[in-house]
């Protein structure tokens, strides 16, 4: 019984950060609820990235940028929350 409780506690603790971060997928909310692209671009610029392009892909903003060293990067963000998603191709079919 104690082993079961320990396993359950370990699972709950490891899932905590993932649950706290919210959904890690594109939004299904109407565009009127989305954050403006300019807000995302300003956020990324403040992090030292140079935004080359932002595309809308099925409820996600797909961002093409370069870092301070000139390395290209591709990221996806939930358009409603501007949460960065794990999969840079999240909005693509």
Backbone torsions as a table, in degrees:
resi	resn	phi	psi	omega
1	UNK	NA	-43.1	179.1
2	UNK	-63.4	-38.3	179.2
3	UNK	-62.1	-41.5	178.9
4	UNK	-62.1	-42.6	178.6
5	UNK	-64.6	-40.3	178.6
6	UNK	-64.3	-42.3	178.5
7	UNK	-64.5	-44.1	179.2
8	UNK	-61.9	-41.3	178.7
9	UNK	-65.0	-41.8	179.5
10	UNK	-63.3	-41.3	178.6
11	UNK	-64.8	-44.0	-179.5
12	UNK	-62.9	-42.3	-179.7
13	UNK	-68.2	-38.5	-179.5
14	UNK	-73.0	-26.7	179.0
15	UNK	-83.1	-17.1	-176.8
16	UNK	-52.3	-55.3	-179.7
17	UNK	-60.3	-37.7	179.9
18	UNK	-66.6	-40.1	179.8
19	UNK	-71.0	-36.2	-179.5
20	UNK	-67.9	-30.3	-177.9
21	UNK	-72.8	-16.1	179.8
22	UNK	85.7	-170.6	-176.9
23	UNK	-66.5	138.0	178.4
24	UNK	-109.8	56.2	178.5
25	UNK	-147.1	173.2	179.9
26	UNK	-67.2	156.0	-178.6
27	UNK	-82.1	154.3	172.4
28	UNK	-112.3	5.7	-179.7
29	UNK	-70.0	154.4	176.8
30	UNK	-64.2	155.0	-177.1
31	UNK	-58.1	-24.7	179.0
32	UNK	-64.9	-18.8	179.2
33	UNK	-93.9	-7.7	-176.0
34	UNK	-74.1	151.5	172.0
35	UNK	-76.4	148.6	178.8
36	UNK	-68.2	145.5	177.5
37	UNK	-57.8	-35.6	-178.5
38	UNK	-61.6	-34.5	178.1
39	UNK	-65.4	-43.5	178.0
40	UNK	-64.1	-43.4	-179.9
41	UNK	-61.9	-42.9	178.4
42	UNK	-62.9	-40.7	178.5
43	UNK	-60.8	-45.1	-178.7
44	UNK	-69.1	-37.9	177.2
45	UNK	-63.0	-38.0	179.3
46	UNK	-66.9	-21.4	176.9
47	UNK	-89.7	4.4	176.5
48	UNK	90.2	12.2	179.5
49	UNK	-96.7	145.7	174.2
50	UNK	-103.4	112.5	-176.7
51	UNK	-78.7	124.0	177.2
52	UNK	-92.5	-38.0	-177.1
53	UNK	-161.2	144.9	170.5
54	UNK	-125.0	123.9	178.7
55	UNK	-114.6	148.8	174.3
56	UNK	-94.8	124.7	-178.2
57	UNK	-134.3	96.8	172.9
58	UNK	49.5	51.5	177.5
59	UNK	87.9	7.0	176.7
60	UNK	-123.8	153.1	166.1
61	UNK	-98.0	121.4	175.3
62	UNK	-100.5	122.8	-172.2
63	UNK	-112.6	132.7	172.8
64	UNK	-113.1	120.8	-175.3
65	UNK	-144.5	172.2	172.8
66	UNK	-127.1	146.0	179.1
67	UNK	-88.5	-176.0	-176.9
68	UNK	-59.8	-29.6	-179.8
69	UNK	-84.4	-2.4	-179.3
70	UNK	88.3	5.1	179.3
71	UNK	-75.9	130.5	179.5
72	UNK	-75.7	144.2	177.7
73	UNK	-140.2	151.7	-179.9
74	UNK	-127.5	125.9	-177.7
75	UNK	-136.2	157.0	174.6
76	UNK	-125.1	143.6	-179.9
77	UNK	-132.6	141.9	172.7
78	UNK	-63.9	125.3	-174.5
79	UNK	-68.3	-23.3	-179.3
80	UNK	-85.1	-40.9	-174.0
81	UNK	-105.9	-15.1	-173.2
82	UNK	61.6	23.6	174.8
83	UNK	-74.1	130.4	177.5
84	UNK	-71.3	133.9	-178.7
85	UNK	-98.2	152.4	-179.3
86	UNK	-65.7	-35.3	-176.2
87	UNK	-97.6	112.7	-179.4
88	UNK	-66.6	-12.0	178.8
89	UNK	-107.3	24.3	-171.5
90	UNK	-57.8	-35.3	-176.2
91	UNK	-84.1	-8.9	-176.5
92	UNK	-82.5	147.3	179.5
93	UNK	-74.6	NA	NA
